[in-house]
Amino acid sequence: MNFKETLQSVELILAARDVPLLVGDTGIGKTALASDVAKKNDWSLLVIDGNLLKEGEIGGLPTITTYTRLNAAGKSVKETTTTYAIHHTLRAIDEEIANQRTVLLFIDEINRCEHAVQQELMNLILNKEINGYHLHPDVRIIAAMNPSDSYDYETVNMDLAQQNRFVWLYMEPDYAQWLDWAETAGIEPEVREFIATFPDYLNQHHEDDIHATPRSYERISKAYKIYKEKNKPFPNPYFLMSSAVM
């Protein structure tokens, strides 16, 4: 599906209170789509990057606290219990909810994290709970991942039961829609003209080399804009390489 079709599908899935899973190459616009959904609905967008998490980080590190209870003899005795500190993003969710905001939680790279981290994220995504912390009902979730077989880096596959809990949406680049978006987003005319002339370059993969993605052309546009404003010569290879960088 292209960006527009995926966006419409995500809105329907969220309205049904299910969890969409966006599958698409890096730089194709998964994060931008989540941002658009949040803006359209006036929701607060918070992001968790699974690739950056370590085991126990999202679930919270265990801490020991002391409490007092009455024993069988009616005497006060002290006991200890284990509680878990929550991740800073979960705290940010609670703060937004306290301010009467609906939260869109975007969880990216769910297949590029350690297996233990993935299990923690699955509890949060599918069960809305982790180590005693419960997500508020006003939290919507979008998950995202890159195709498991598209890159050389290691990925962690979900089991069939977990896969069945998501609504899978496969995103593909659409140069015509990208050009419409690029005009409203202020992408430099020369960059738009290049893609209009060579649409295959919008999302071009090279084995054993860097490759271009829609996000690449946002960066080259920013650099080219500065180049024109500075009116200062730069080596031409800079722009050629920049357009190919992920």
Backbone bond lengths (Angstrom), bond angles and torsions (degrees), N, CA, C in turn:
res aa  C-N    CA-C-N  psi(-1)  N-CA   C-N-CA  omega(-1)  CA-C   N-CA-C  phi
1 M - - - 1.463 - - 1.524 109.82 -
2 N 1.318 116.42 147.57 1.452 119.25 175.28 1.530 110.15 -81.62
3 F 1.320 116.23 -178.66 1.463 121.11 -173.97 1.526 111.66 -59.78
4 K 1.328 116.49 -48.37 1.464 120.31 -176.90 1.520 111.77 -63.26
5 E 1.322 116.64 -44.06 1.465 120.48 179.43 1.524 111.26 -63.95
6 T 1.334 116.03 -40.14 1.464 120.05 178.71 1.515 110.77 -65.87
7 L 1.325 116.71 -41.32 1.461 121.12 179.04 1.524 111.09 -59.96
8 Q 1.313 116.65 -46.21 1.465 120.37 179.25 1.530 111.29 -63.26
9 S 1.320 116.56 -39.36 1.463 120.54 179.39 1.520 111.08 -66.25
10 V 1.321 116.75 -41.22 1.470 121.04 179.17 1.519 110.80 -60.59
11 E 1.322 116.73 -43.03 1.466 119.89 -179.44 1.526 111.28 -61.94
12 L 1.329 117.34 -40.19 1.464 120.83 178.03 1.529 111.32 -66.03
13 I 1.316 116.40 -42.26 1.467 120.96 -178.37 1.523 110.80 -65.91
14 L 1.319 116.67 -42.60 1.464 120.02 178.30 1.523 111.02 -65.22
15 A 1.329 116.76 -37.38 1.468 120.13 178.17 1.522 110.96 -63.07
16 A 1.332 116.53 -30.10 1.465 121.30 177.54 1.526 111.70 -84.02
17 R 1.329 116.13 1.16 1.467 123.59 179.41 1.526 112.25 64.33
18 D 1.323 115.71 32.11 1.458 121.47 171.87 1.523 109.12 -104.01
19 V 1.338 115.63 176.25 1.467 120.42 -176.45 1.526 109.99 -113.39
20 P 1.343 118.03 114.18 1.465 120.20 175.12 1.524 110.61 -78.73
21 L 1.312 115.93 143.35 1.461 121.88 174.98 1.520 107.91 -117.13
22 L 1.333 116.52 111.78 1.459 122.14 -179.79 1.523 109.29 -84.84
23 V 1.308 116.49 126.48 1.458 121.90 177.98 1.520 107.97 -119.23
24 G 1.329 116.30 117.91 1.456 119.98 -178.57 1.510 111.15 -169.24
25 D 1.321 116.04 158.35 1.456 121.24 -179.21 1.519 111.31 -60.28
26 T 1.318 115.75 156.42 1.452 120.88 177.91 1.521 110.51 -60.02
27 G 1.328 116.41 140.01 1.454 121.19 177.91 1.504 115.29 79.43
28 I 1.333 118.22 6.34 1.465 120.63 -175.09 1.522 112.25 -81.56
29 G 1.344 117.22 -18.95 1.462 119.42 176.91 1.515 114.98 121.76
30 K 1.321 118.01 20.96 1.467 120.06 -179.28 1.525 111.22 -66.39
31 T 1.323 116.25 -44.77 1.464 119.90 178.40 1.523 110.84 -66.66
32 A 1.325 116.72 -39.71 1.466 120.68 178.17 1.520 110.79 -62.22
33 L 1.326 116.87 -36.52 1.461 120.29 178.64 1.524 110.38 -64.71
34 A 1.328 116.99 -44.71 1.465 120.33 177.95 1.524 110.68 -60.74
35 S 1.327 116.18 -39.89 1.462 120.45 178.17 1.522 111.33 -63.47
36 D 1.328 116.96 -40.97 1.467 120.87 178.49 1.528 111.35 -63.56
37 V 1.332 116.71 -41.55 1.463 120.43 178.64 1.527 110.20 -61.41
38 A 1.327 116.22 -44.00 1.463 120.24 -179.35 1.528 111.38 -63.99
39 K 1.335 116.67 -44.17 1.463 120.04 -179.39 1.523 111.31 -65.18
40 K 1.312 116.58 -42.93 1.464 120.96 -177.60 1.520 111.75 -61.83
41 N 1.338 116.75 -35.13 1.463 121.28 -177.00 1.523 113.30 -99.85
42 D 1.349 116.42 1.59 1.466 121.42 -176.55 1.527 110.56 57.43
43 W 1.330 115.65 46.93 1.453 121.93 175.72 1.525 109.52 -102.88
44 S 1.314 116.05 158.72 1.464 121.27 173.88 1.527 108.69 -87.63
45 L 1.327 116.51 126.11 1.464 121.37 -178.49 1.524 110.17 -96.98
46 L 1.328 116.39 125.52 1.458 122.63 174.08 1.521 108.13 -125.68
47 V 1.332 116.11 143.78 1.463 121.11 -171.69 1.522 110.92 -124.00
48 I 1.323 115.51 136.09 1.463 122.56 170.63 1.523 107.50 -120.22
49 D 1.334 116.62 124.94 1.462 121.74 177.51 1.525 108.15 -99.76
50 G 1.333 116.29 106.15 1.458 119.99 -176.80 1.511 113.38 -59.47
51 N 1.319 117.12 -30.26 1.454 121.48 -178.15 1.522 112.58 -64.23
52 L 1.340 117.32 -22.15 1.464 121.29 -176.35 1.521 113.21 -97.07
53 L 1.325 117.43 -4.25 1.461 120.72 -175.77 1.524 111.69 -87.65
54 K 1.326 114.99 147.71 1.450 122.49 171.95 1.523 109.08 -109.15
55 E 1.319 115.75 160.54 1.460 120.34 -178.46 1.528 111.02 -56.33
56 G 1.321 116.67 131.07 1.452 121.99 178.47 1.512 114.48 88.45
57 E 1.350 117.20 -11.03 1.464 119.85 -175.79 1.519 111.78 -71.21
58 I 1.332 117.49 -48.64 1.461 119.09 -179.15 1.523 110.51 -77.07
59 G 1.332 116.88 -31.14 1.462 120.12 178.66 1.506 112.91 -75.98
60 G 1.317 116.69 -17.84 1.453 120.92 179.15 1.515 111.77 92.90
61 L 1.326 116.03 135.71 1.457 120.39 178.35 1.521 109.92 -75.56
62 P 1.342 117.98 141.34 1.469 120.40 -178.25 1.522 111.92 -72.16
63 T 1.303 116.34 138.92 1.460 122.87 174.56 1.524 108.47 -129.21
64 I 1.329 116.01 152.60 1.460 121.83 -179.43 1.523 109.11 -102.38
65 T 1.309 116.66 126.59 1.463 121.57 175.98 1.525 109.13 -121.69
66 T 1.328 115.13 155.47 1.467 121.83 -178.43 1.521 109.88 -109.14
67 Y 1.323 115.91 139.76 1.459 120.22 175.78 1.524 109.01 -139.80
68 T 1.320 115.72 164.34 1.469 121.82 -177.94 1.521 110.05 -112.60
69 R 1.347 115.43 137.98 1.459 120.10 177.48 1.523 109.24 -139.41
70 L 1.304 116.44 165.83 1.461 121.61 175.93 1.521 108.98 -94.18
71 N 1.360 116.08 131.06 1.462 119.13 176.78 1.523 110.63 -86.63
72 A 1.330 116.94 -174.91 1.465 121.34 -176.97 1.517 112.50 -61.95
73 A 1.325 116.90 -25.89 1.469 120.82 179.84 1.520 112.19 -86.30
74 G 1.328 116.13 0.04 1.457 119.70 179.73 1.508 114.10 83.65
75 K 1.329 117.35 11.28 1.455 120.95 -179.85 1.528 110.15 -96.66
76 S 1.332 114.41 149.42 1.465 119.79 177.60 1.523 109.78 -78.19
77 V 1.309 115.49 128.44 1.467 120.43 176.60 1.525 108.67 -130.11
78 K 1.323 114.41 150.47 1.461 119.67 179.73 1.524 110.36 -94.71
79 E 1.308 115.31 136.68 1.453 122.20 177.13 1.530 109.00 -128.10
80 T 1.300 115.72 163.08 1.464 120.44 175.81 1.523 109.54 -117.12
81 T 1.311 115.42 151.22 1.460 120.75 178.52 1.525 109.22 -142.02
82 T 1.303 115.93 155.41 1.462 121.26 179.37 1.522 109.82 -96.77
83 T 1.313 115.95 127.49 1.459 121.53 173.21 1.523 108.04 -124.71
84 Y 1.332 116.50 165.27 1.460 120.67 -176.09 1.524 110.37 -120.24
85 A 1.338 114.72 130.21 1.460 119.86 175.23 1.526 108.53 -72.77
86 I 1.316 117.63 137.42 1.464 119.98 -176.77 1.528 111.21 -87.21
87 H 1.310 115.70 153.38 1.462 122.81 177.07 1.526 109.39 -65.39
88 H 1.342 115.81 149.73 1.470 119.54 -176.00 1.533 112.33 -61.35
89 T 1.330 117.26 -29.27 1.467 118.76 177.96 1.522 110.93 -69.30
90 L 1.323 117.30 -36.94 1.461 120.30 177.37 1.525 110.34 -66.39
91 R 1.310 116.17 -35.78 1.470 119.25 175.48 1.524 109.98 -65.16
92 A 1.339 116.49 -41.31 1.468 119.95 178.13 1.523 110.78 -61.91
93 I 1.331 116.90 -36.08 1.466 120.28 175.79 1.518 110.28 -60.71
94 D 1.325 116.47 -47.32 1.467 120.47 -179.73 1.525 111.64 -60.34
95 E 1.331 116.26 -37.42 1.468 119.87 179.75 1.524 110.83 -67.27
96 E 1.332 116.77 -40.77 1.465 120.02 177.87 1.530 110.84 -65.57
97 I 1.318 117.14 -41.52 1.464 121.44 178.60 1.523 110.33 -63.00
98 A 1.333 116.65 -39.63 1.464 120.77 178.78 1.520 111.43 -62.85
99 N 1.341 116.02 -26.01 1.467 121.47 177.79 1.527 112.01 -92.26
100 Q 1.323 116.15 19.10 1.468 122.84 176.16 1.526 112.61 64.03
101 R 1.337 116.14 34.05 1.454 121.04 179.07 1.526 110.53 -104.93
102 T 1.328 116.01 145.46 1.456 121.13 168.13 1.523 107.75 -86.34
103 V 1.316 116.98 138.56 1.463 121.74 -174.67 1.528 110.37 -111.90
104 L 1.330 115.56 134.27 1.461 121.52 169.74 1.524 107.19 -105.40
105 L 1.319 116.50 113.08 1.462 122.02 179.60 1.526 108.66 -97.36
106 F 1.335 115.78 116.15 1.463 121.73 179.92 1.520 108.16 -102.90
107 I 1.337 116.27 115.78 1.466 121.75 -178.75 1.522 108.05 -109.46
108 D 1.324 115.48 110.06 1.462 121.70 -173.81 1.530 110.85 -102.88
109 E 1.322 115.29 160.94 1.471 122.87 174.74 1.525 112.66 56.74
110 I 1.318 118.14 43.54 1.465 119.31 -176.56 1.523 112.72 -72.53
111 N 1.330 117.17 -10.90 1.466 118.61 176.88 1.524 112.35 -108.08
112 R 1.336 117.19 13.28 1.464 120.45 177.92 1.522 111.97 -118.53
113 C 1.303 117.37 16.78 1.459 121.30 178.60 1.526 109.59 -107.75
114 E 1.327 116.20 170.12 1.458 120.33 176.24 1.529 109.60 -62.14
115 H 1.321 115.80 153.96 1.462 119.95 -177.08 1.521 111.36 -58.56
116 A 1.342 117.43 -41.56 1.467 120.57 -179.84 1.523 110.93 -63.81
117 V 1.339 116.26 -38.53 1.464 120.39 177.87 1.523 109.84 -66.10
118 Q 1.325 116.55 -41.03 1.461 120.12 179.49 1.527 111.20 -60.06
119 Q 1.328 116.93 -40.01 1.459 120.22 179.28 1.528 111.10 -64.92
120 E 1.337 116.50 -38.43 1.465 120.06 176.49 1.524 110.67 -63.16
121 L 1.340 115.89 -44.34 1.462 119.78 179.37 1.525 111.18 -64.46
122 M 1.324 116.86 -37.16 1.462 120.14 178.82 1.526 111.38 -63.18
123 N 1.325 116.58 -39.73 1.465 119.24 176.08 1.519 110.76 -59.92
124 L 1.330 115.30 -42.84 1.461 119.95 -178.74 1.526 110.93 -68.32
125 I 1.336 116.67 -42.61 1.460 121.01 -176.52 1.523 112.10 -72.13
126 L 1.311 116.30 -48.54 1.458 120.75 -169.84 1.521 113.72 -93.36
127 N 1.326 116.82 -31.26 1.468 120.09 -179.07 1.520 112.76 -106.41
128 K 1.335 116.76 -7.40 1.472 122.49 179.88 1.528 112.11 58.27
129 E 1.341 116.01 29.05 1.468 120.26 -177.36 1.518 109.31 -153.28
130 I 1.333 115.43 146.01 1.454 119.82 173.60 1.524 109.54 -155.04
131 N 1.318 116.14 121.00 1.469 123.07 178.33 1.525 112.81 49.35
132 G 1.307 116.24 44.05 1.455 120.61 176.37 1.513 114.79 89.22
133 Y 1.343 117.36 -9.30 1.466 120.65 176.80 1.523 108.25 -89.95
134 H 1.326 116.88 131.31 1.466 121.42 -178.40 1.531 109.99 -116.57
135 L 1.319 116.09 128.69 1.461 120.18 175.62 1.523 110.15 -68.34
136 H 1.314 114.92 139.82 1.465 120.64 177.69 1.534 109.47 -68.00
137 P 1.335 118.07 148.25 1.474 120.55 178.90 1.523 114.16 -59.01
138 D 1.337 117.77 -21.23 1.459 120.39 -179.45 1.529 112.81 -86.15
139 V 1.321 117.23 17.38 1.463 121.64 175.98 1.525 108.76 -103.12
140 R 1.339 116.12 122.43 1.461 121.97 173.80 1.529 107.85 -101.32
141 I 1.320 116.49 150.42 1.467 120.23 -175.78 1.526 110.74 -128.14
142 I 1.335 114.95 133.95 1.464 122.56 167.50 1.523 106.80 -121.15
143 A 1.323 117.22 129.84 1.459 121.66 175.16 1.525 109.04 -108.06
144 A 1.331 115.82 157.19 1.465 119.38 -178.47 1.519 110.32 -149.48
145 M 1.314 114.76 153.10 1.458 120.73 177.21 1.521 109.50 -157.32
146 N 1.333 115.52 159.89 1.452 121.03 171.93 1.528 108.73 -87.15
147 P 1.325 118.53 154.94 1.466 119.77 177.62 1.525 111.03 -56.11
148 S 1.309 117.16 133.46 1.464 121.42 -174.39 1.522 112.84 -63.55
149 D 1.326 117.49 -28.44 1.467 120.37 -173.80 1.522 113.54 -105.27
150 S 1.336 116.54 16.91 1.462 118.32 -173.86 1.517 113.82 -100.36
151 Y 1.328 117.91 -12.16 1.453 119.82 -172.94 1.521 110.30 -134.36
152 D 1.314 115.33 165.26 1.455 121.01 -179.05 1.523 112.30 -82.34
153 Y 1.344 118.10 -17.82 1.457 118.07 -177.53 1.525 110.94 -74.92
154 E 1.336 114.03 159.08 1.459 120.52 -175.28 1.522 111.09 -73.83
155 T 1.314 116.02 137.70 1.459 121.11 175.91 1.523 109.26 -125.21
156 V 1.334 115.24 158.70 1.462 121.78 179.91 1.519 107.60 -114.77
157 N 1.306 116.66 116.53 1.457 121.00 -178.45 1.523 111.63 -81.71
158 M 1.319 115.94 147.32 1.458 121.32 175.61 1.518 109.97 -83.39
159 D 1.340 115.73 154.51 1.455 117.77 174.62 1.532 108.95 -77.19
160 L 1.324 116.12 168.71 1.461 120.93 -173.85 1.523 112.36 -62.59
161 A 1.330 116.84 -36.92 1.466 119.82 -179.91 1.523 110.89 -63.87
162 Q 1.340 116.71 -39.68 1.465 120.40 178.30 1.522 110.62 -69.38
163 Q 1.317 117.02 -43.01 1.462 120.35 179.65 1.524 111.60 -57.76
164 N 1.309 116.14 -36.09 1.460 121.45 -175.98 1.520 113.10 -72.73
165 R 1.338 116.97 -11.71 1.463 120.36 -178.48 1.527 112.56 -87.67
166 F 1.328 117.15 -10.97 1.463 121.90 179.96 1.525 110.71 -101.40
167 V 1.336 114.81 160.84 1.467 121.36 165.90 1.525 106.28 -103.89
168 W 1.314 116.82 110.77 1.461 122.28 -172.53 1.526 110.58 -83.34
169 L 1.342 115.02 130.65 1.460 121.81 178.06 1.529 108.57 -128.60
170 Y 1.317 116.80 122.09 1.463 121.44 -177.72 1.531 109.50 -99.92
171 M 1.332 115.52 117.85 1.464 121.46 -178.46 1.519 111.03 -93.67
172 E 1.312 115.46 140.28 1.455 122.02 175.09 1.527 108.91 -133.38
173 P 1.333 117.73 148.81 1.464 120.05 -179.55 1.518 111.52 -70.69
174 D 1.315 115.97 146.62 1.463 122.80 177.27 1.524 106.36 -133.79
175 Y 1.332 116.37 107.58 1.459 119.01 -172.04 1.526 112.37 -64.35
176 A 1.341 118.23 -33.00 1.467 120.40 -179.53 1.530 110.49 -66.07
177 Q 1.321 116.52 -44.34 1.464 119.47 177.22 1.518 110.89 -66.93
178 W 1.341 116.24 -37.20 1.462 118.72 178.70 1.525 110.70 -62.98
179 L 1.314 117.46 -39.68 1.460 120.59 179.04 1.526 111.17 -64.33
180 D 1.330 117.04 -39.60 1.470 119.91 176.23 1.521 110.32 -62.04
181 W 1.343 115.57 -44.73 1.468 119.56 178.97 1.522 110.56 -65.27
182 A 1.327 117.72 -42.59 1.457 122.24 -175.51 1.522 111.73 -60.50
183 E 1.321 116.65 -35.79 1.469 120.15 179.71 1.520 110.93 -65.87
184 T 1.330 117.29 -41.86 1.472 120.65 179.58 1.520 111.53 -75.86
185 A 1.345 117.26 -24.27 1.467 121.10 -177.29 1.521 112.47 -88.46
186 G 1.321 117.39 -1.36 1.454 119.98 176.95 1.519 114.55 81.54
187 I 1.321 117.27 21.97 1.468 120.00 175.69 1.526 108.65 -67.04
188 E 1.317 116.19 136.21 1.463 121.26 -175.04 1.537 111.69 -55.79
189 P 1.349 116.89 140.54 1.473 120.73 -177.25 1.523 113.40 -55.54
190 E 1.347 116.55 -37.84 1.460 119.20 -178.70 1.536 111.46 -64.30
191 V 1.327 115.87 -35.35 1.467 119.88 178.47 1.527 109.69 -68.75
192 R 1.330 116.21 -42.05 1.464 120.02 178.70 1.530 110.78 -63.93
193 E 1.322 115.96 -40.36 1.463 119.73 179.76 1.529 111.04 -63.83
194 F 1.337 115.73 -37.21 1.460 119.48 179.86 1.526 110.68 -63.07
195 I 1.334 116.88 -46.19 1.465 120.31 -179.23 1.529 110.92 -68.62
196 A 1.329 116.65 -36.04 1.462 119.55 177.65 1.529 111.07 -63.08
197 T 1.334 115.85 -33.77 1.459 120.67 -179.70 1.524 112.09 -82.44
198 F 1.355 115.54 -37.74 1.467 120.97 -178.26 1.531 109.50 -125.58
199 P 1.326 118.45 71.88 1.470 121.39 -174.51 1.521 114.23 -61.54
200 D 1.340 117.25 -26.76 1.462 119.40 -179.05 1.528 112.16 -65.72
201 Y 1.328 117.18 -19.63 1.457 120.59 -178.37 1.529 112.84 -78.05
202 L 1.319 117.50 -8.52 1.466 119.54 -177.96 1.520 111.45 -63.20
203 N 1.312 116.64 -36.84 1.469 120.22 -179.24 1.525 107.56 -144.10
204 Q 1.331 114.62 80.96 1.460 119.89 -172.44 1.520 110.67 -114.83
205 H 1.316 116.15 125.96 1.455 121.93 -178.44 1.523 110.47 -100.74
206 H 1.338 114.51 142.58 1.452 121.22 176.74 1.521 108.14 -128.78
207 E 1.286 116.40 123.80 1.461 119.37 177.91 1.518 109.45 -67.22
208 D 1.342 116.76 133.40 1.468 123.43 179.54 1.520 112.33 63.89
209 D 1.319 118.38 26.92 1.466 120.37 179.38 1.523 108.65 -154.98
210 I 1.344 116.23 167.41 1.452 120.25 175.05 1.519 109.16 -68.02
211 H 1.328 116.12 159.01 1.457 118.47 -179.33 1.519 110.36 -139.94
212 A 1.315 115.25 161.57 1.460 121.38 -175.82 1.519 110.50 -90.00
213 T 1.333 115.79 145.43 1.460 122.61 174.46 1.526 107.68 -136.72
214 P 1.332 118.43 166.46 1.466 119.22 176.11 1.524 112.86 -53.34
215 R 1.336 116.67 -35.61 1.461 119.63 179.27 1.522 111.76 -64.32
216 S 1.342 116.69 -30.23 1.460 120.34 -179.88 1.520 111.69 -57.62
217 Y 1.332 115.34 -39.99 1.464 119.62 -174.14 1.523 112.13 -77.31
218 E 1.319 117.21 -19.36 1.463 119.22 169.59 1.520 109.47 -66.23
219 R 1.332 116.53 -42.50 1.458 120.21 -178.76 1.523 111.88 -68.28
220 I 1.337 116.38 -43.76 1.458 118.31 -179.74 1.519 110.57 -65.84
221 S 1.333 117.70 -32.01 1.460 121.25 177.38 1.527 110.84 -64.96
222 K 1.337 116.06 -43.51 1.467 119.83 178.39 1.525 110.77 -61.91
223 A 1.337 115.76 -44.55 1.458 119.63 -179.66 1.528 111.12 -65.32
224 Y 1.320 116.57 -40.96 1.461 120.25 -178.67 1.528 111.29 -67.40
225 K 1.329 116.78 -35.47 1.458 120.41 177.29 1.522 110.72 -62.70
226 I 1.329 116.36 -43.72 1.468 120.48 177.51 1.522 110.23 -63.93
227 Y 1.320 115.79 -40.67 1.462 120.98 178.55 1.525 110.96 -56.82
228 K 1.328 117.20 -44.78 1.467 120.56 -178.95 1.524 111.10 -69.61
229 E 1.339 116.70 -37.77 1.461 119.93 -179.59 1.526 111.70 -68.42
230 K 1.334 116.29 -37.55 1.464 120.60 -178.45 1.522 111.75 -75.08
231 N 1.332 115.65 -25.49 1.468 120.77 -177.13 1.525 110.16 52.24
232 K 1.321 114.33 44.53 1.456 121.37 -175.42 1.522 108.40 -126.17
233 P 1.325 117.80 135.34 1.472 119.08 -177.18 1.530 112.44 -68.17
234 F 1.311 115.39 136.80 1.458 122.95 173.26 1.524 107.54 -126.62
235 P 1.315 116.92 152.78 1.474 118.19 178.06 1.521 111.29 -64.31
236 N 1.326 116.39 131.74 1.466 120.61 -179.07 1.521 114.16 -55.03
237 P 1.341 119.34 -37.42 1.472 118.51 -179.46 1.521 113.43 -57.73
238 Y 1.350 117.11 -23.72 1.466 119.05 179.64 1.522 110.50 -58.59
239 F 1.307 116.86 -46.52 1.462 120.63 -177.74 1.527 111.30 -71.02
240 L 1.321 116.75 -34.62 1.458 119.32 178.14 1.522 111.01 -65.03
241 M 1.347 116.73 -41.25 1.457 120.35 -179.92 1.513 111.03 -73.26
242 S 1.331 116.88 -37.96 1.460 119.97 -176.99 1.515 111.48 -61.95
243 S 1.328 117.35 -37.65 1.459 119.73 -177.20 1.517 112.35 -69.77
244 A 1.320 116.10 -14.05 1.462 118.74 -178.97 1.516 113.04 -100.89
245 V 1.332 116.84 -11.01 1.464 120.07 -176.06 1.509 110.71 -75.83
246 M 1.319 117.51 139.28 1.458 121.75 179.79 1.515 110.19 -68.19
